[in-house]
Amino acid sequence: MRHGCPCTSAETHFELLEAAERAQATVRQLSDQLRWFLDTQVRSEDRRVLELVRANQAQALGDVAGVSLVAEIDAAAPAIVQVVIGTY
């Protein structure tokens, strides 16, 4: 009702449509904010998990005593090996 006078059904319908649009805009804004918050939380948790994995890897590699983790290559080119198969 505007200014204390009774509204027509068309005015009431229009006011309800406006209110529904405002409510929908509010829901959309809240959904966007919730999505942003959850995405931020997931990224934070992912970073924490990676930190824990790296810490565990570093500890596991540090616990291996007397093992060299260096790879070595014997030659810069492949060696040709002749295989002799005996006659039957």
N, C-alpha and C positions, 0 to 999 in steps of 0.2 A: 504494500500500500504506500502510496506517495502522498504526502501532505495530509494524511488522515482521511483521504477519500477512498472509497472502494475502487479496486482495480478491475478492469475488464479481464476476461479470461485470456485475451491476446496479450495484454500487458503482463499478466502473471506468467504466461507461457514464456514470454521473452525474458523476463527476469530469472526464471528457472534455468533457461538455456545459458544465460550469462553466468549464473552461479555454477552450473555444471562445467562450463569452460574454465572458470577460475579454479575449481576443484581439480579438474584434469591437469591443468598446468602445474598445480602444486604437487600432485602425485608424480608427474613427469620429473619435476625438479628433485623431489625426494628420491626417486628411483636412480637418477643420474648421480646424486651424491652418494647413495648407498653403493652403487656400482664402483665409483671411484675409490671409496673407502675399502671395499673388499679387494679390488685390484691392488691397492697399495699394501694391504695386509699380506696378500699372496706373494707379492714381490719380496717383501720383508722376510717372510718365512722361507722362501726359496733361497735367499742370500744366506740365511742362518744355516739351512741344511747344507749348502755348499761349503760354508766355513767349517762345519762339523766334519764333513767328509774329508776335506783337505787336512784338517788337524789329525784325523784318524790315519790318513795315508802317511802323513809325515811321521807320526808316532810309530806306525808299523814299519816303515822303512828305516827308522832310527833304531828299532829294536833288533833288526837283523844284523848280527855281529859276524864279522869276517867274510861277508859276502860282497863282492864287487859288482856294482850295477853298471859297469862300463862295458860297452860292446866294442869288440875289436875285429878288424878285417885282416885276414892273413895276407892277401895280395890285392893289387888293384885290378887284376884281370883274372878271369876264370882259368883254372888249370885244366889241361887236357889229359885225361887218363885213358890209357889203352887197356881194355879188358880182353883177355885172351880166354876163349872158351875152348875147353879140351874137346878132342874128337872122340866120337863114340864108335 
